[in-house]
């Protein structure tokens, strides 16, 4: 079985359509945030830094490890 991932870009037709629906009043899409891949990595890095600082206050006997993996299909 081959696993395939799909990236929805910030300015894809799908994202633009949902963004317009939000502007026109859809409560669901009004609060949606469409982020770039770089924006998601930045958000993840900030969250991990905050979690690391919080866990450090608990003492030296605890540790946390978070692994994130992703694949991008090769383009032919």
Secondary structure as UniProt FT lines:
FT   TURN            10..11
FT   HELIX           13..23
FT   TURN            24..25
FT   HELIX           27..30
FT   HELIX           37..56
FT   TURN            57..58
FT   TURN            60..61
//
